[in-house]
């Protein structure tokens, strides 16, 4: 893995973040906070991005490439679209990583250190920080809703197949 230093909250970096679909609703001040928590990470094909069972604080936005998600060595999904989020469950429930994320190709991610709250301090005070966190959790909720619907569809398909096999 290669990574940059923490990103700077300059206009060029903010404009780049606005190209990520999940971040288009962020205000400039919130994008500045996000940048101060973020690094760009690059992974080679086959490299593990997240290891099941780990307790690292990183959240990832896919910028380029493809990522396979596996649990217990079994593939359970993949991400190929720019802006897709992974690693959010650890951030939400503070439990160990529930799955492994592996680079299927060269992968570039915006990696957000969710434990670096000292870097999030801003001039606008606690209310602005809470607004930022609420927006981040709304993005999580939208992505989780989409994934839950897809999982429900897959469960129905599997149940139909089981029923025809009986």
Secondary structure as UniProt FT lines:
FT   STRAND          2..3
FT   HELIX           11..17
FT   TURN            18..19
FT   HELIX           21..23
FT   TURN            24..25
FT   HELIX           28..36
FT   STRAND          38..43
FT   TURN            45..46
FT   STRAND          48..50
FT   TURN            52..53
FT   STRAND          58..64
FT   STRAND          67..71
FT   TURN            72..73
FT   STRAND          74..79
FT   TURN            82..83
FT   STRAND          85..86
FT   HELIX           88..93
FT   STRAND          100..103
FT   STRAND          107..113
FT   TURN            114..115
FT   HELIX           117..119
FT   TURN            123..124
FT   HELIX           126..165
//
